[in-house]
Amino acid sequence: MAIITFANTKGGAGKTTAVLLLSTELARRGYRVTILDADPQHWISRWYEISGGIANISVIDFVTTTSLPIHLKEEKDKTDYFIVDLPGARDALLATAIGLSDHVLIPIQGCAMDARGGAQVLELLQCLRQRAGIHIAHSVILTRVNSLVTTRALQTVKALLSERQVPVLETPIVERSAFRDIFDCGGTLQTMDPQCVSNLDKAQENARAFAEEMMRILPIRLTASERRFGYDTVRDAA
């Protein structure tokens, strides 16, 4: 079991899109994923509802500081990956979720405002390490990256992260229409119609690469019972 928390104190950083992409790709490989939706906009919960449910994914809505550890305890035997989608705020829930996490992913667009929101999460991680001796693994994931143009702002963000020795995932999330449309259509990237969505194959490959990188960082082995039900076949074929 692993707990991955997505955090940026600024809203609109591409956090929920990253949550959806990682969750659906892990589920497609046969892993049991529980998404804890603490975002007041409830985008993940709405997506899940219009999708009519997704195999291997469950969503818990209205997660609070008090209920978060309870949900983790109650669902741990039924979950391989917990994915926590936090609100864009610096509050007690942020500190609680980070303290319970195995890995914190900090989505940042190539802009100064996102970088400042991410910096607040990094400061909290540093505070936990210095004051409590708690080291939480973390990475920045660059989001909404233009596939054709590298902006000056994005280059500045990359340089700043490098100077501060902040780990950055090799796989950025590229700006794709499929990543927006999926919240309206429901389902997954694999169930979308390639005739209606431009560059769907590239969106699918981007999501695969992102999930594979996270699986290398936090590998989870399927149990014997899961292998009997063919989940290993699903994963190997993905």
Order of alpha helices (4+ residues) and beta strands (2+ residues): beta-alpha-beta-alpha-beta-alpha-beta-alpha-beta-alpha-beta-alpha-alpha-alpha-alpha-alpha
